[in-house]
Amino acid sequence: MNASLHDLPIEQRIQLVEDLWDSIAADQQLLPLTKEQRQELDRRLDAFEADGDTGRSADSVLADIRSKL
């Protein structure tokens, strides 16, 4: 690791990583999907549509988790 980065407090290094990740996420549309990624997404979407089960609401899942704590 670069010595100047290593000298920063851990909180600042974490913030740098978060900022870097946020900048990547903001530009994610610039990263094209590979053929394999597109095929996998299509496969998952087909499976979801064939299943028809939309799952549970987030509120229901959170309520179950809270009841077990």
CYANA upper distance limits for C-alpha pairs under 8 A (distance plus 0.5 A):
  1 MET  CA      5 LEU  CA      7.60
  1 MET  CA      6 HIS  CA      7.06
  2 ASN  CA      6 HIS  CA      6.76
  3 ALA  CA      7 ASP  CA      6.69
  4 SER  CA      8 LEU  CA      7.43
  5 LEU  CA     13 ARG  CA      7.78
  8 LEU  CA     12 GLN  CA      6.77
  8 LEU  CA     13 ARG  CA      6.90
  9 PRO  CA     13 ARG  CA      6.99
 10 ILE  CA     14 ILE  CA      6.60
 11 GLU  CA     15 GLN  CA      6.72
 12 GLN  CA     16 LEU  CA      6.68
 13 ARG  CA     17 VAL  CA      6.82
 14 ILE  CA     18 GLU  CA      6.70
 15 GLN  CA     19 ASP  CA      6.56
 16 LEU  CA     20 LEU  CA      6.58
 17 VAL  CA     21 TRP  CA      6.57
 18 GLU  CA     22 ASP  CA      6.57
 19 ASP  CA     23 SER  CA      6.73
 20 LEU  CA     24 ILE  CA      6.87
 21 TRP  CA     25 ALA  CA      6.63
 22 ASP  CA     26 ALA  CA      6.61
 23 SER  CA     27 ASP  CA      7.04
 24 ILE  CA     28 GLN  CA      6.58
 27 ASP  CA     31 LEU  CA      8.13
 33 LEU  CA     37 GLN  CA      6.32
 33 LEU  CA     38 ARG  CA      6.58
 34 THR  CA     38 ARG  CA      6.74
 35 LYS  CA     39 GLN  CA      6.70
 36 GLU  CA     40 GLU  CA      6.65
 37 GLN  CA     41 LEU  CA      6.67
 38 ARG  CA     42 ASP  CA      6.64
 39 GLN  CA     43 ARG  CA      6.59
 40 GLU  CA     44 ARG  CA      6.67
 41 LEU  CA     45 LEU  CA      6.59
 42 ASP  CA     46 ASP  CA      6.57
 43 ARG  CA     47 ALA  CA      6.72
 44 ARG  CA     48 PHE  CA      6.62
 45 LEU  CA     49 GLU  CA      6.61
 46 ASP  CA     50 ALA  CA      6.57
 47 ALA  CA     51 ASP  CA      6.57
 48 PHE  CA     52 GLY  CA      6.85
 48 PHE  CA     53 ASP  CA      7.93
 56 ARG  CA     60 SER  CA      6.93
 56 ARG  CA     61 VAL  CA      7.29
 57 SER  CA     61 VAL  CA      6.99
 58 ALA  CA     62 LEU  CA      6.55
 59 ASP  CA     63 ALA  CA      6.54
 60 SER  CA     64 ASP  CA      6.84
 61 VAL  CA     65 ILE  CA      6.82
 62 LEU  CA     66 ARG  CA      6.58
 63 ALA  CA     67 SER  CA      6.61
 64 ASP  CA     68 LYS  CA      7.03
 65 ILE  CA     69 LEU  CA      7.11
